[in-house]
Amino acid sequence: LYTFTIRLNGGVRIWIGNELLIDKLENENDEIADLCFHDDPFYCFNATTSDALMANQLVPIMIEYTKSNADSLIQLLRQSILQPLANIDSHQLFRDTGHIADSPYKVLPKSTEPTIPQDCSLSISAWNALDISWSNPMDDGGDDVAKFLIESCV
């Protein structure tokens, strides 16, 4: 079983798999959550999955949230008996632009900069030519990588 903690400054709904784990979208923060840390303006919501999650298996995580002021933050953490409380690394999350059923909100994901390409190699194929190859980055930033910029210095 995993306990998920979500830190933010608004309301939230979070689904892990098909389970609605936290449903606090419409309530006032001061009535439904504790401050995460002393002098921290953000709130934390905690909930534990009812079923065990399988290792090396993708599990859908859907988050719907509202912000309560101009400064917005959302942070998702997890812990289990064997793992201490920690952020879920971005390379373990995959984005979906699909609409959440029955949600009054429209999903408008914003792409981030992808990580660097993997397995880069460079070889000289002729006196005036180089061969460059690479594998896709671990994190595409939430969008298809259509091109890479290759810079050279002479």
Backbone as JSON Lines, residues from 0, in Angstrom:
{"i":0,"aa":"L","n":[0.83,-1.19,0.0],"ca":[0.0,0.0,0.0],"c":[0.87,1.24,0.0]}
{"i":1,"aa":"Y","n":[0.42,2.28,-0.68],"ca":[1.12,3.55,-0.73],"c":[0.27,4.63,-0.09]}
{"i":2,"aa":"T","n":[0.94,5.53,0.61],"ca":[0.3,6.73,1.09],"c":[0.77,7.86,0.2]}
{"i":3,"aa":"F","n":[-0.18,8.58,-0.39],"ca":[0.13,9.71,-1.25],"c":[-0.14,10.99,-0.47]}
{"i":4,"aa":"T","n":[0.75,11.93,-0.62],"ca":[0.61,13.26,-0.02],"c":[0.65,14.25,-1.15]}
{"i":5,"aa":"I","n":[-0.29,15.17,-1.16],"ca":[-0.3,16.21,-2.16],"c":[-0.26,17.55,-1.45]}
{"i":6,"aa":"R","n":[0.67,18.39,-1.86],"ca":[0.9,19.69,-1.24],"c":[0.52,20.76,-2.25]}
{"i":7,"aa":"L","n":[-0.4,21.66,-1.87],"ca":[-0.85,22.69,-2.78],"c":[-1.57,23.8,-2.04]}
{"i":8,"aa":"N","n":[-2.02,24.8,-2.77],"ca":[-2.71,25.92,-2.15],"c":[-4.12,26.08,-2.69]}
{"i":9,"aa":"G","n":[-4.8,24.98,-2.93],"ca":[-6.17,25.02,-3.43],"c":[-6.86,23.7,-3.14]}
{"i":10,"aa":"G","n":[-7.97,23.47,-3.81],"ca":[-8.69,22.21,-3.67],"c":[-8.11,21.17,-4.61]}
{"i":11,"aa":"V","n":[-8.43,19.89,-4.34],"ca":[-7.84,18.82,-5.14],"c":[-8.72,17.57,-5.15]}
{"i":12,"aa":"R","n":[-8.68,16.89,-6.28],"ca":[-9.17,15.51,-6.4],"c":[-8.01,14.72,-6.99]}
{"i":13,"aa":"I","n":[-7.79,13.53,-6.47],"ca":[-6.73,12.69,-7.02],"c":[-7.22,11.25,-7.11]}
{"i":14,"aa":"W","n":[-7.03,10.67,-8.29],"ca":[-7.35,9.28,-8.53],"c":[-6.05,8.51,-8.69]}
{"i":15,"aa":"I","n":[-5.95,7.37,-8.03],"ca":[-4.85,6.44,-8.22],"c":[-5.49,5.18,-8.8]}
{"i":16,"aa":"G","n":[-5.15,4.85,-10.04],"ca":[-5.88,3.79,-10.73],"c":[-7.31,4.27,-10.91]}
{"i":17,"aa":"N","n":[-8.27,3.45,-10.55],"ca":[-9.68,3.83,-10.63],"c":[-10.23,4.31,-9.3]}
{"i":18,"aa":"E","n":[-9.37,4.45,-8.3],"ca":[-9.81,4.83,-6.96],"c":[-9.7,6.33,-6.75]}
{"i":19,"aa":"L","n":[-10.81,6.97,-6.42],"ca":[-10.78,8.38,-6.03],"c":[-10.24,8.42,-4.62]}
{"i":20,"aa":"L","n":[-8.98,8.83,-4.51],"ca":[-8.27,8.75,-3.24],"c":[-8.51,9.98,-2.37]}
{"i":21,"aa":"I","n":[-8.52,11.16,-2.98],"ca":[-8.75,12.41,-2.25],"c":[-9.79,13.2,-3.03]}
{"i":22,"aa":"D","n":[-10.83,13.66,-2.36],"ca":[-11.88,14.44,-2.99],"c":[-12.13,15.69,-2.16]}
{"i":23,"aa":"K","n":[-11.3,16.68,-2.34],"ca":[-11.36,17.92,-1.56],"c":[-11.3,19.13,-2.48]}
{"i":24,"aa":"L","n":[-11.97,19.06,-3.63],"ca":[-11.88,20.13,-4.61],"c":[-12.69,21.36,-4.21]}
{"i":25,"aa":"E","n":[-13.86,21.18,-3.63],"ca":[-14.77,22.3,-3.39],"c":[-14.67,22.9,-1.99]}
{"i":26,"aa":"N","n":[-13.97,22.28,-1.07],"ca":[-13.95,22.74,0.31],"c":[-12.93,23.84,0.54]}
{"i":27,"aa":"E","n":[-13.07,24.52,1.67],"ca":[-12.1,25.54,2.06],"c":[-10.91,24.86,2.71]}
{"i":28,"aa":"N","n":[-9.7,25.25,2.34],"ca":[-8.48,24.59,2.82],"c":[-8.38,24.55,4.34]}
{"i":29,"aa":"D","n":[-8.72,25.63,5.02],"ca":[-8.51,25.65,6.46],"c":[-9.42,24.67,7.19]}
{"i":30,"aa":"E","n":[-10.44,24.13,6.52],"ca":[-11.33,23.15,7.13],"c":[-10.95,21.71,6.8]}
{"i":31,"aa":"I","n":[-10.1,21.51,5.8],"ca":[-9.9,20.15,5.31],"c":[-8.47,19.65,5.33]}
{"i":32,"aa":"A","n":[-7.53,20.52,5.6],"ca":[-6.13,20.07,5.53],"c":[-5.3,20.78,6.57]}
{"i":33,"aa":"D","n":[-4.18,20.19,6.86],"ca":[-3.22,20.79,7.78],"c":[-2.14,21.47,6.97]}
{"i":34,"aa":"L","n":[-1.54,22.48,7.57],"ca":[-0.37,23.08,6.94],"c":[0.71,22.0,6.87]}
{"i":35,"aa":"C","n":[1.44,21.98,5.76],"ca":[2.48,20.95,5.59],"c":[3.63,21.15,6.55]}
{"i":36,"aa":"F","n":[4.11,22.37,6.63],"ca":[5.27,22.66,7.45],"c":[5.01,23.97,8.19]}
{"i":37,"aa":"H","n":[5.7,24.18,9.26],"ca":[5.57,25.42,10.01],"c":[5.93,26.61,9.1]}
{"i":38,"aa":"D","n":[5.13,27.64,9.11],"ca":[5.31,28.84,8.28],"c":[5.27,28.55,6.79]}
{"i":39,"aa":"D","n":[4.64,27.47,6.39],"ca":[4.47,27.11,4.98],"c":[3.04,27.48,4.58]}
{"i":40,"aa":"P","n":[2.86,28.28,3.53],"ca":[1.5,28.7,3.16],"c":[0.69,27.63,2.42]}
{"i":41,"aa":"F","n":[1.25,26.45,2.23],"ca":[0.58,25.42,1.48],"c":[0.0,24.35,2.4]}
{"i":42,"aa":"Y","n":[-0.98,23.63,1.88],"ca":[-1.69,22.62,2.65],"c":[-1.35,21.23,2.13]}
{"i":43,"aa":"C","n":[-1.5,20.22,3.0],"ca":[-1.24,18.84,2.62],"c":[-2.5,18.0,2.8]}
{"i":44,"aa":"F","n":[-2.72,17.11,1.86],"ca":[-3.78,16.11,1.93],"c":[-3.09,14.75,1.85]}
{"i":45,"aa":"N","n":[-3.48,13.81,2.68],"ca":[-2.88,12.48,2.7],"c":[-3.96,11.43,2.55]}
{"i":46,"aa":"A","n":[-3.66,10.36,1.83],"ca":[-4.57,9.22,1.73],"c":[-3.77,8.0,1.31]}
{"i":47,"aa":"T","n":[-4.25,6.84,1.73],"ca":[-3.59,5.58,1.44],"c":[-4.45,4.76,0.5]}
{"i":48,"aa":"T","n":[-3.8,4.13,-0.49],"ca":[-4.53,3.29,-1.44],"c":[-5.14,2.11,-0.71]}
{"i":49,"aa":"S","n":[-6.29,1.66,-1.2],"ca":[-6.93,0.51,-0.57],"c":[-6.35,-0.81,-1.08]}
{"i":50,"aa":"D","n":[-5.73,-0.78,-2.26],"ca":[-5.11,-1.97,-2.84],"c":[-3.62,-1.73,-3.03]}
{"i":51,"aa":"A","n":[-2.85,-2.8,-3.02],"ca":[-1.41,-2.7,-3.26],"c":[-1.16,-2.34,-4.72]}
{"i":52,"aa":"L","n":[-0.14,-1.56,-4.97],"ca":[0.28,-1.24,-6.33],"c":[1.42,-2.18,-6.7]}
{"i":53,"aa":"M","n":[1.42,-2.63,-7.93],"ca":[2.41,-3.61,-8.38],"c":[3.69,-2.92,-8.85]}
{"i":54,"aa":"A","n":[4.82,-3.49,-8.51],"ca":[6.12,-2.96,-8.93],"c":[6.23,-3.02,-10.45]}
{"i":55,"aa":"N","n":[6.85,-2.01,-11.04],"ca":[7.1,-1.93,-12.47],"c":[5.85,-1.99,-13.33]}
{"i":56,"aa":"Q","n":[4.72,-1.56,-12.78],"ca":[3.45,-1.49,-13.51],"c":[2.99,-0.05,-13.54]}
{"i":57,"aa":"L","n":[2.63,0.46,-14.71],"ca":[2.1,1.81,-14.8],"c":[0.72,1.86,-14.16]}
{"i":58,"aa":"V","n":[0.48,2.9,-13.39],"ca":[-0.8,3.11,-12.73],"c":[-1.26,4.52,-13.08]}
{"i":59,"aa":"P","n":[-2.46,4.66,-13.62],"ca":[-2.93,6.02,-13.93],"c":[-3.08,6.85,-12.66]}
{"i":60,"aa":"I","n":[-2.56,8.07,-12.7],"ca":[-2.74,9.04,-11.63],"c":[-3.35,10.28,-12.28]}
{"i":61,"aa":"M","n":[-4.54,10.64,-11.85],"ca":[-5.19,11.83,-12.37],"c":[-5.35,12.83,-11.23]}
{"i":62,"aa":"I","n":[-4.97,14.07,-11.5],"ca":[-5.07,15.12,-10.5],"c":[-5.88,16.27,-11.09]}
{"i":63,"aa":"E","n":[-6.86,16.7,-10.34],"ca":[-7.66,17.86,-10.71],"c":[-7.55,18.82,-9.54]}
{"i":64,"aa":"Y","n":[-7.14,20.06,-9.8],"ca":[-6.96,20.96,-8.67],"c":[-7.3,22.4,-9.05]}
{"i":65,"aa":"T","n":[-7.56,23.18,-8.02],"ca":[-7.8,24.61,-8.17],"c":[-6.78,25.32,-7.32]}
{"i":66,"aa":"K","n":[-6.42,26.51,-7.73],"ca":[-5.5,27.3,-6.91],"c":[-6.28,28.39,-6.2]}
{"i":67,"aa":"S","n":[-5.81,28.76,-5.02],"ca":[-6.54,29.73,-4.23],"c":[-5.98,31.13,-4.34]}
{"i":68,"aa":"N","n":[-4.82,31.31,-4.96],"ca":[-4.27,32.65,-5.18],"c":[-3.32,32.62,-6.37]}
{"i":69,"aa":"A","n":[-2.68,33.73,-6.64],"ca":[-1.83,33.84,-7.83],"c":[-0.6,32.93,-7.76]}
{"i":70,"aa":"D","n":[-0.05,32.7,-6.58],"ca":[1.12,31.83,-6.46],"c":[0.64,30.39,-6.36]}
{"i":71,"aa":"S","n":[0.93,29.62,-7.37],"ca":[0.42,28.25,-7.43],"c":[1.54,27.25,-7.25]}
{"i":72,"aa":"L","n":[1.24,26.17,-6.54],"ca":[2.19,25.08,-6.37],"c":[1.39,23.8,-6.22]}
{"i":73,"aa":"I","n":[1.89,22.74,-6.8],"ca":[1.34,21.41,-6.55],"c":[2.52,20.45,-6.5]}
{"i":74,"aa":"Q","n":[2.55,19.62,-5.47],"ca":[3.66,18.68,-5.26],"c":[3.04,17.35,-4.86]}
{"i":75,"aa":"L","n":[3.42,16.28,-5.54],"ca":[2.9,14.94,-5.26],"c":[4.03,14.09,-4.69]}
{"i":76,"aa":"L","n":[3.77,13.51,-3.51],"ca":[4.76,12.66,-2.84],"c":[4.12,11.31,-2.55]}
{"i":77,"aa":"R","n":[4.95,10.32,-2.31],"ca":[4.44,8.99,-1.95],"c":[5.37,8.36,-0.92]}
{"i":78,"aa":"Q","n":[4.81,7.4,-0.2],"ca":[5.61,6.61,0.72],"c":[4.94,5.26,0.91]}
{"i":79,"aa":"S","n":[5.74,4.3,1.31],"ca":[5.24,2.96,1.63],"c":[6.02,2.46,2.83]}
{"i":80,"aa":"I","n":[5.77,1.25,3.21],"ca":[6.49,0.67,4.34],"c":[7.99,0.64,4.06]}
{"i":81,"aa":"L","n":[8.36,0.38,2.79],"ca":[9.77,0.27,2.42],"c":[10.38,1.56,1.87]}
{"i":82,"aa":"Q","n":[9.54,2.54,1.51],"ca":[10.05,3.78,0.92],"c":[9.66,4.96,1.79]}
{"i":83,"aa":"P","n":[10.62,5.81,2.13],"ca":[10.28,7.02,2.9],"c":[9.53,8.02,2.02]}
{"i":84,"aa":"L","n":[8.89,8.98,2.65],"ca":[8.17,10.01,1.92],"c":[9.12,10.75,0.97]}
{"i":85,"aa":"A","n":[8.76,10.79,-0.33],"ca":[9.61,11.43,-1.33],"c":[8.76,11.87,-2.51]}
{"i":86,"aa":"N","n":[9.25,12.86,-3.25],"ca":[8.61,13.29,-4.48],"c":[8.56,12.14,-5.47]}
{"i":87,"aa":"I","n":[7.54,12.14,-6.3],"ca":[7.52,11.22,-7.44],"c":[8.31,11.9,-8.54]}
{"i":88,"aa":"D","n":[9.39,11.27,-8.98],"ca":[10.27,11.86,-9.99],"c":[9.52,12.08,-11.29]}
{"i":89,"aa":"S","n":[9.83,13.18,-11.98],"ca":[9.12,13.53,-13.21],"c":[9.31,12.46,-14.3]}
{"i":90,"aa":"H","n":[10.44,11.76,-14.32],"ca":[10.62,10.73,-15.35],"c":[9.74,9.5,-15.11]}
{"i":91,"aa":"Q","n":[9.08,9.44,-13.95],"ca":[8.16,8.34,-13.67],"c":[6.71,8.72,-13.98]}
{"i":92,"aa":"L","n":[6.48,9.96,-14.39],"ca":[5.14,10.44,-14.7],"c":[5.01,10.65,-16.2]}
{"i":93,"aa":"F","n":[3.88,10.28,-16.75],"ca":[3.59,10.44,-18.16],"c":[2.32,11.25,-18.29]}
{"i":94,"aa":"R","n":[2.3,12.22,-19.19],"ca":[1.17,13.13,-19.33],"c":[0.13,12.6,-20.3]}
{"i":95,"aa":"D","n":[-1.11,12.96,-20.04],"ca":[-2.23,12.63,-20.91],"c":[-3.07,13.88,-21.04]}
{"i":96,"aa":"T","n":[-3.43,14.24,-22.25],"ca":[-4.2,15.46,-22.45],"c":[-5.69,15.18,-22.48]}
{"i":97,"aa":"G","n":[-6.09,13.96,-22.17],"ca":[-7.51,13.62,-22.19],"c":[-8.29,14.31,-21.09]}
{"i":98,"aa":"H","n":[-9.56,14.53,-21.34],"ca":[-10.44,15.19,-20.39],"c":[-10.85,14.21,-19.29]}
{"i":99,"aa":"I","n":[-10.91,14.67,-18.06],"ca":[-11.37,13.86,-16.93],"c":[-12.89,13.83,-16.98]}
{"i":100,"aa":"A","n":[-13.49,12.65,-17.01],"ca":[-14.94,12.52,-17.1],"c":[-15.62,13.26,-15.96]}
{"i":101,"aa":"D","n":[-16.7,13.96,-16.27],"ca":[-17.52,14.7,-15.31],"c":[-16.79,15.88,-14.68]}
{"i":102,"aa":"S","n":[-15.68,16.29,-15.22],"ca":[-14.95,17.43,-14.66],"c":[-15.43,18.71,-15.33]}
{"i":103,"aa":"P","n":[-15.64,19.76,-14.54],"ca":[-16.02,21.04,-15.14],"c":[-14.82,21.79,-15.71]}
{"i":104,"aa":"Y","n":[-13.62,21.24,-15.55],"ca":[-12.4,21.92,-15.97],"c":[-11.86,21.32,-17.25]}
{"i":105,"aa":"K","n":[-11.23,22.14,-18.05],"ca":[-10.61,21.69,-19.29],"c":[-9.13,21.42,-19.02]}
{"i":106,"aa":"V","n":[-8.62,20.32,-19.54],"ca":[-7.22,19.96,-19.35],"c":[-6.39,20.68,-20.41]}
{"i":107,"aa":"L","n":[-5.49,21.55,-19.96],"ca":[-4.59,22.28,-20.84],"c":[-3.16,22.11,-20.34]}
{"i":108,"aa":"P","n":[-2.57,20.93,-20.57],"ca":[-1.21,20.72,-20.06],"c":[-0.22,21.63,-20.76]}
{"i":109,"aa":"K","n":[0.76,22.03,-20.03],"ca":[1.82,22.89,-20.55],"c":[3.1,22.06,-20.63]}
{"i":110,"aa":"S","n":[3.67,22.0,-21.79],"ca":[4.91,21.24,-21.96],"c":[6.05,21.9,-21.22]}
{"i":111,"aa":"T","n":[6.98,21.09,-20.79],"ca":[8.21,21.59,-20.18],"c":[9.37,21.2,-21.08]}
{"i":112,"aa":"E","n":[10.52,21.71,-20.8],"ca":[11.69,21.38,-21.61],"c":[12.05,19.92,-21.41]}
{"i":113,"aa":"P","n":[12.26,19.17,-22.49],"ca":[12.64,17.76,-22.33],"c":[14.04,17.64,-21.73]}
{"i":114,"aa":"T","n":[14.31,16.46,-21.19],"ca":[15.66,16.18,-20.71],"c":[16.57,15.97,-21.92]}
{"i":115,"aa":"I","n":[17.86,15.86,-21.66],"ca":[18.82,15.72,-22.76],"c":[18.65,14.37,-23.45]}
{"i":116,"aa":"P","n":[19.0,14.28,-24.74],"ca":[18.96,12.99,-25.43],"c":[19.9,11.98,-24.75]}
{"i":117,"aa":"Q","n":[19.58,10.72,-24.91],"ca":[20.36,9.64,-24.3],"c":[21.28,9.0,-25.36]}
{"i":118,"aa":"D","n":[22.3,8.32,-24.89],"ca":[23.18,7.51,-25.74],"c":[23.71,8.28,-26.95]}
{"i":119,"aa":"C","n":[24.18,9.5,-26.73],"ca":[24.73,10.3,-27.83],"c":[26.07,9.73,-28.3]}
{"i":120,"aa":"S","n":[26.26,9.72,-29.6],"ca":[27.56,9.3,-30.14],"c":[27.91,10.15,-31.36]}
{"i":121,"aa":"L","n":[29.18,10.33,-31.57],"ca":[29.69,11.15,-32.65],"c":[30.84,10.39,-33.31]}
{"i":122,"aa":"S","n":[30.82,10.33,-34.63],"ca":[31.94,9.69,-35.33],"c":[32.25,10.49,-36.6]}
{"i":123,"aa":"I","n":[33.49,10.39,-37.02],"ca":[33.93,11.08,-38.24],"c":[33.7,10.11,-39.4]}
{"i":124,"aa":"S","n":[32.86,10.53,-40.34],"ca":[32.58,9.65,-41.48],"c":[33.37,10.03,-42.73]}
{"i":125,"aa":"A","n":[33.85,11.26,-42.78],"ca":[34.68,11.74,-43.89],"c":[35.42,12.98,-43.41]}
{"i":126,"aa":"W","n":[36.35,13.47,-44.23],"ca":[37.12,14.64,-43.79],"c":[36.22,15.84,-43.55]}
{"i":127,"aa":"N","n":[35.02,15.87,-44.17],"ca":[34.12,17.01,-44.02],"c":[32.73,16.61,-43.5]}
{"i":128,"aa":"A","n":[32.65,15.47,-42.82],"ca":[31.33,15.0,-42.36],"c":[31.44,14.27,-41.03]}
{"i":129,"aa":"L","n":[30.42,14.47,-40.23],"ca":[30.29,13.78,-38.94],"c":[28.97,13.02,-38.92]}
{"i":130,"aa":"D","n":[28.97,11.88,-38.26],"ca":[27.73,11.15,-38.01],"c":[27.38,11.31,-36.53]}
{"i":131,"aa":"I","n":[26.17,11.75,-36.27],"ca":[25.69,11.95,-34.9],"c":[24.45,11.09,-34.72]}
{"i":132,"aa":"S","n":[24.41,10.38,-33.61],"ca":[23.2,9.59,-33.32],"c":[22.88,9.7,-31.83]}
{"i":133,"aa":"W","n":[21.61,9.47,-31.47],"ca":[21.16,9.54,-30.09],"c":[19.84,8.82,-29.95]}
{"i":134,"aa":"S","n":[19.47,8.55,-28.71],"ca":[18.17,7.99,-28.38],"c":[17.31,9.09,-27.78]}
{"i":135,"aa":"N","n":[16.02,8.88,-27.78],"ca":[15.1,9.86,-27.23],"c":[15.41,10.17,-25.77]}
{"i":136,"aa":"P","n":[15.08,11.36,-25.31],"ca":[15.31,11.69,-23.9],"c":[14.4,10.86,-22.99]}
{"i":137,"aa":"M","n":[14.8,10.72,-21.72],"ca":[13.97,9.97,-20.77],"c":[12.64,10.66,-20.53]}
{"i":138,"aa":"D","n":[12.63,11.99,-20.54],"ca":[11.41,12.76,-20.32],"c":[11.23,13.69,-21.51]}
{"i":139,"aa":"D","n":[10.14,13.51,-22.26],"ca":[9.92,14.35,-23.43],"c":[9.26,15.69,-23.11]}
{"i":140,"aa":"G","n":[9.03,15.98,-21.84],"ca":[8.44,17.25,-21.44],"c":[6.95,17.32,-21.66]}
{"i":141,"aa":"G","n":[6.33,16.2,-22.02],"ca":[4.88,16.17,-22.22],"c":[4.45,16.43,-23.64]}
{"i":142,"aa":"D","n":[5.38,16.44,-24.58],"ca":[5.05,16.7,-25.97],"c":[6.01,15.91,-26.84]}
{"i":143,"aa":"D","n":[5.62,15.65,-28.08],"ca":[6.52,14.95,-28.99],"c":[7.73,15.83,-29.28]}
{"i":144,"aa":"V","n":[8.91,15.23,-29.29],"ca":[10.13,15.95,-29.65],"c":[10.23,15.88,-31.17]}
{"i":145,"aa":"A","n":[10.04,17.03,-31.82],"ca":[10.02,17.07,-33.28],"c":[11.39,17.31,-33.88]}
{"i":146,"aa":"K","n":[12.28,17.98,-33.14],"ca":[13.6,18.26,-33.67],"c":[14.57,18.53,-32.53]}
{"i":147,"aa":"F","n":[15.85,18.42,-32.84],"ca":[16.92,18.74,-31.92],"c":[17.77,19.84,-32.54]}
{"i":148,"aa":"L","n":[18.28,20.7,-31.74],"ca":[19.19,21.73,-32.2],"c":[20.61,21.25,-31.95]}
{"i":149,"aa":"I","n":[21.4,21.18,-32.99],"ca":[22.79,20.75,-32.88],"c":[23.65,21.98,-33.14]}
{"i":150,"aa":"E","n":[24.5,22.31,-32.19],"ca":[25.36,23.47,-32.3],"c":[26.81,23.01,-32.43]}
{"i":151,"aa":"S","n":[27.59,23.76,-33.17],"ca":[29.01,23.44,-33.28],"c":[29.82,24.73,-33.13]}
{"i":152,"aa":"C","n":[31.02,24.56,-32.69],"ca":[31.95,25.68,-32.55],"c":[33.18,25.36,-33.4]}
{"i":153,"aa":"V","n":[33.65,26.33,-34.11],"ca":[34.81,26.1,-34.96],"c":[35.98,26.89,-34.43]}
